[in-house]
Amino acid sequence: MVFELYRVKLGYSYNALVRIDSVLDFYRSIQYVPSSSLLGRISFALKLFYSIVRRNTEKRSFGSLVEPFLQAGFIALPWSQHPQEKVTFITFDNVSGKFLKYGKSCRAVASLKTEVSGVQEFTRVLSDQSGWTVITPEFTEGEKTSEVVLVYPLVKAKRSKELPPISFPIRDSLAFNESAYFKHTYPIIRKFCSANYLAINDFVELGVKAYGDEIVGICSMHGDLSNSNVLVSPSGSILIDFEDFTNEGINIEKEYFDFRYRFDREKTFEIETALDFFCVYHYLYFQSKHESEFTLEKIKISEDNISLNI
């Protein structure tokens, strides 16, 4: 099936693709727009209206595994680094909306299977922690094709400005440079940054020399514990998006949440302690893992500061 979709520029390098068949679909798309602010919704509505008037469209087909979920209006958010491999959908119909993650490459399928593992682990970890919920998706995998679909219900919730009380059970303690986390992440940063981002590469090397012997707690790790992945609803806090989950993580996620909240808004961060370095290190690993050239190109970094010129 080929869809004719309206293109909406979201910012950075992201585009949304929107299926609109009626005025009601337009109204629903504004309700479900991926923005938590009124200003963001208004901006999306104006851009979408302009796209409809100008017939700014793009024809796209998606895999057979996901098409049964796309019978009504929807917003498609292609993965910015590899838009043909993975797409997030927000669907809306007369009954209720759904949130879908769809992958159709070995890399994307592996990422979504990691999400399922993360959901299972954090359902266990948070089972005795009051006020937390992890939503389990419906999981469908293609029998003959490399495709996976995760289907979540849409929930009414807002992004959290602060991380609610949470604990991560520590299984062991090791030097940072002896941990499985370091042995997995360090080569990824080196491989991606050594050729094109020498300042980042040098920063990481110097930081590892300075703080590599620091003892860290070993625990399960969400991997992207930021403001956009912690939601607050009337029934409590909801943890989402486990594509970067690992069982062999380090205990920095509370600090990382605070770092990301500040850095995403202020675009600068002072590095004064080992924990500060570990948070910045994880951010650089995250960007390298996802091949986020748009972000890495705009980073300026020194021994005691990181800034983002966006």
C-alpha positions in Angstrom: 0.0 0.0 0.0 1.3 3.5 -0.9 0.3 6.4 1.3 0.3 10.0 0.3 1.5 11.8 3.4 1.9 15.5 4.3 5.4 16.5 5.3 5.9 18.5 8.5 9.3 19.8 9.6 9.8 19.2 13.4 13.2 20.6 14.0 16.8 19.4 14.0 16.8 16.9 11.2 13.4 15.4 11.9 10.3 15.3 9.6 6.9 14.0 10.5 4.7 12.4 7.8 0.9 12.8 8.4 -2.0 11.0 6.9 -5.1 13.2 6.8 -8.3 12.1 5.2 -10.8 14.5 6.8 -11.1 17.6 8.9 -11.6 15.3 11.9 -8.2 13.7 11.2 -6.6 17.1 11.2 -8.1 17.8 14.6 -7.0 14.4 16.0 -3.4 14.9 14.7 -3.2 18.1 16.7 -4.4 16.2 19.8 -1.7 13.5 19.4 1.2 15.7 18.1 4.5 14.6 19.6 4.9 17.8 21.8 4.0 18.4 25.4 3.7 22.2 25.1 0.8 24.3 23.7 3.3 26.3 21.6 4.6 23.0 20.1 1.0 22.0 19.2 0.3 25.3 17.6 3.5 25.2 15.6 2.7 21.7 14.4 -0.8 22.7 13.4 0.4 25.7 11.4 3.1 23.7 9.6 0.6 20.9 8.8 -2.0 23.4 7.5 0.7 25.0 5.3 1.7 21.6 4.0 -1.9 20.7 3.2 -2.5 24.0 1.3 0.8 23.7 -0.6 0.3 19.9 -1.2 3.7 19.3 0.3 3.4 15.5 0.2 5.6 12.4 0.1 4.6 9.0 -1.1 5.7 6.2 1.2 4.9 2.6 1.6 5.6 0.6 4.8 5.9 -3.1 5.4 3.1 -5.6 5.3 3.4 -6.3 9.0 2.5 -2.7 10.1 -0.1 -1.8 7.4 -3.1 -3.4 9.2 -2.6 -0.8 12.0 -2.6 2.1 9.5 -6.3 2.0 8.3 -7.1 5.5 9.8 -5.1 8.7 10.1 -1.7 8.6 11.6 1.6 10.5 12.2 4.7 8.7 11.1 8.1 9.7 12.6 10.9 8.0 10.6 14.1 7.3 12.4 16.3 10.3 11.6 19.5 8.4 11.0 18.0 5.6 8.9 14.5 6.7 7.9 13.8 3.6 5.8 14.6 1.2 8.6 12.5 2.2 11.6 9.4 4.3 12.0 7.3 5.4 15.0 3.6 5.8 14.4 0.9 7.6 16.3 -2.4 6.3 15.0 -5.8 7.8 15.7 -9.3 6.5 15.0 -12.8 6.8 16.4 -12.1 4.6 19.5 -8.5 5.2 20.7 -5.0 5.9 19.5 -2.0 3.6 19.5 1.7 4.2 19.6 3.6 1.8 17.3 7.3 1.1 16.8 8.1 -0.6 13.5 11.5 -1.9 12.3 12.4 -3.6 9.1 16.1 -4.1 9.1 18.3 -6.4 11.2 19.6 -3.3 13.1 16.1 -2.0 13.8 14.7 -5.4 14.7 17.5 -5.9 17.2 16.8 -2.5 18.7 13.1 -3.3 19.2 13.9 -6.7 20.7 16.2 -4.9 23.1 13.2 -2.7 24.1 11.1 -5.8 24.9 14.0 -7.1 27.1 14.2 -3.7 28.8 10.4 -3.7 29.4 10.6 -7.1 31.0 13.6 -6.3 33.2 12.3 -2.9 34.4 8.8 -4.4 35.1 10.6 -6.7 37.5 12.9 -3.9 38.9 10.0 -1.5 39.6 7.5 -4.1 40.7 8.1 -3.2 44.4 8.7 0.6 43.8 5.6 2.5 44.5 4.2 4.9 41.8 6.0 3.4 38.8 4.5 1.7 35.7 6.1 0.1 32.7 3.7 -0.6 29.8 4.1 -4.0 28.1 3.7 -3.8 24.3 2.1 -6.3 22.0 4.9 -7.9 20.0 4.6 -9.1 16.4 7.5 -10.5 14.4 7.4 -11.3 10.6 7.7 -15.0 9.9 9.5 -14.6 6.6 10.7 -11.0 6.7 13.0 -9.1 9.1 10.2 -7.0 10.6 8.9 -6.3 14.1 6.0 -4.2 15.4 5.5 -3.1 19.0 2.1 -1.8 19.8 1.4 0.4 22.9 -1.7 2.1 24.0 -1.6 5.9 23.9 -1.6 7.4 27.4 -2.4 10.8 28.6 0.7 12.0 30.4 3.2 14.8 30.6 6.9 14.8 30.6 8.5 14.9 34.1 10.8 17.8 35.0 12.2 15.8 37.9 13.0 12.2 38.3 10.5 10.6 40.8 12.1 8.4 43.5 13.6 5.3 41.9 16.3 2.8 42.8 18.4 0.5 40.7 19.5 -2.6 42.5 23.3 -2.9 42.5 24.7 -6.4 41.7 28.4 -5.7 41.9 31.0 -2.9 42.1 34.0 -2.6 39.7 36.4 0.0 38.4 34.8 1.9 35.5 37.4 0.7 33.0 36.9 -2.9 34.1 33.2 -3.0 33.7 31.4 -4.7 30.9 29.6 -1.4 30.2 33.0 0.3 29.5 34.3 -2.6 27.4 31.2 -2.4 25.2 30.8 1.4 24.9 34.4 2.6 24.6 35.1 0.9 21.2 31.8 2.3 19.8 32.9 5.9 20.7 36.4 5.3 19.4 35.2 3.8 16.1 32.7 6.6 15.4 34.7 9.6 16.7 38.4 8.9 16.0 38.1 9.8 12.3 35.8 12.8 12.4 35.5 14.1 15.9 39.0 14.3 17.3 38.2 16.6 20.1 35.5 14.2 21.4 37.9 11.3 21.0 40.7 13.1 22.9 38.3 14.1 25.7 37.1 10.5 26.2 40.7 9.2 26.3 41.8 11.8 28.8 38.7 11.3 31.0 39.2 7.5 31.0 42.8 8.0 32.2 41.6 10.4 34.9 38.5 8.5 36.1 38.9 4.9 34.8 39.8 3.6 38.3 36.7 5.0 39.9 34.5 2.3 41.4 31.0 2.2 39.9 27.9 0.1 40.8 26.8 -2.5 38.2 23.1 -2.7 37.5 20.5 -2.8 34.8 20.4 0.5 32.9 17.6 2.1 30.9 20.2 3.8 28.8 18.3 6.9 27.8 16.8 8.0 31.1 15.9 11.6 30.1 13.0 14.0 30.5 11.3 12.7 27.3 11.2 9.1 28.6 9.7 9.7 32.1 6.0 10.5 32.0 3.7 11.6 34.8 0.0 10.6 34.6 -2.8 10.8 37.2 -2.0 7.2 38.2 1.8 7.7 38.7 5.0 7.8 36.7 5.6 5.8 33.5 9.0 4.8 32.2 9.1 4.4 28.4 11.5 3.7 25.5 13.9 0.9 26.4 15.8 0.6 23.1 19.1 1.4 24.8 18.5 -0.9 27.7 21.4 -3.0 29.0 21.7 -5.5 31.8 25.4 -4.5 32.2 25.0 -0.9 33.0 26.5 1.4 35.6 24.7 3.3 38.4 24.6 6.8 37.0 21.0 7.1 35.7 19.7 9.5 38.4 22.6 11.9 37.7 22.3 11.3 34.0 18.6 12.4 34.1 19.6 15.7 35.8 22.5 16.2 33.4 20.3 15.7 30.3 17.5 18.0 31.7 20.1 20.8 32.2 22.1 20.2 29.1 19.1 19.9 26.7 17.9 23.3 27.9 21.1 25.3 28.8 23.3 23.7 26.1 26.3 23.8 28.4 27.5 21.7 31.3 30.5 22.0 33.6 32.5 18.7 34.3 33.8 18.8 37.8 33.6 15.2 39.2 33.9 11.6 38.0 30.1 11.3 37.9 29.9 14.4 35.7 32.4 12.7 33.3 30.5 9.5 33.3 27.3 11.3 32.4 28.9 13.1 29.5 30.7 9.9 28.5 27.3 8.1 28.3 25.8 11.0 26.3 28.7 10.8 23.8 28.3 7.0 23.6 24.5 7.4 23.0 25.2 9.9 20.1 27.9 7.7 18.6 25.8 4.5 18.9 23.0 6.2 17.0 25.4 7.9 14.5 24.0 11.3 15.4 26.3 13.4 13.2 23.9 16.4 13.4 24.5 16.6 17.2 28.2 15.6 17.3 29.1 18.2 14.7 27.8 20.9 17.0 29.5 19.8 20.2 32.4 21.8 21.6 34.2 20.0 24.4 37.1 20.6 26.7 38.5 19.0 29.8 35.9 20.7 32.0 33.0 21.7 29.8 30.7 20.5 27.1 28.5 22.8 25.0 26.1 22.3 22.1 25.8 25.1 19.5 22.3 24.6 18.3 
